[in-house]
Amino acid sequence: MSYVPLTSDRLIANVKQGINEIDVHQLKQQMDNGDTVVIDIREFDEYAQGTIAGSFYIPRGFLELRVENLAPRRDTPIALYCAGGVRSALGARSLQEMGYTNVASVAGGFNGWKNVGYSFEIPRVMTDDQRHRYSRHTIIPEVGEGGQLKLLDAKVLLIGAGGLGSPAAMYLAAAGVGTLGIVDFDVVDVSNLQRQILHHLNDVGRPKVESAADTIAALNTDVEVIAHRVLLRSDNALDIIKDYDVVINGSDNFPTRYLVNDACALLGKPLVDGSIFRFEGQLTVFDPAHDGPCYRCLYPDPPPPGEVPSCAEGGVLGVLPGIIGSLQASEAVKLILRVGEPLTGRLLLFDALDGRFRQVKVRKDPACPVCGENPTVTELIDYEQFCGIPQSDNGVAIEPIPALATA
Ligand code: ZN
């Protein structure tokens, strides 16, 4: 008996005998019924020119490796399509070998679908530069290209471009969070440079929002920085915060801390709160919209003025905000991607001297004046007065403000 090599035509013919094929009309019907996982398995450049709305995309080379993410159960109805029905036939055979019992290959494929006039969409995809830049993200199954697009679409507001805001902004910008709002009224002082890595020596004297925007622009042009060079107050906070998905608090005083908490709670925005002092830092996520506690559940009332020293008075290890601010960025990314377990209801404490983390539960207070069952704070109040801080005529605090965190 002589050896007869299997030509590609013979191979395909054999494969097609052993699998189930459906035509594009049957595919349409199954998609309308909504019970089939439909997977486009073409190459990326084919997919980028048009795909069937409602289908998932896994290139053929990754089909077996990623199909379980979409269809963990082996009896899930799956339909595969390529351009014409050949590659999908090979893919279907392979899924059958993996134990999938209800796989079909779409005869005629995407071209057949298009030719009978069924609609398709041009998928939103990243540019080649973006695919390269974010490749260490997109290769993570929990992120993927879809997750990176979520980051690019996301809007994060940083309260303060100081110690905590600096590393948070740098990592969020590097991660490709598309819009970063920064609220800060200060100018850069040389004593900031010990920890506020957004700013450099030649920025001294410049508004921090401008210096921050330049640093971020030099890192990633995908990121739009919206500079809010204002003092956050009761009359502008809701208006500024409402446009963002996540807020990172790096504020350095109690009035702002309560103001940001109340505004985020009223707007239903998750707030990643952090604070630092000397060698100790802490962070948590306040998210009353998702059953989490808020800052007022933890501290209903501010401490008496002057009781808690500011970093200007007490000092802070320059590295510490790098750790806490980076953790804040990590929480923000998790919230955007909706992966993992956010620090909602947990306060994470870090002691740099011990080199130890610990965490404590933070419970939602049913009697909380902001997020409790019968809230008494339903709009923003005068926070300077609430914190017992004397005011000048324009509402700006004129006394040194007690602080947990440095700006
Ligand atoms: Zn609360």
Residues whose N, C-alpha, C, O or C-beta is under 5 A from the ligand:
A	BS01	ZN	P293 C294 R296 C297 C368 V370 C371 G372
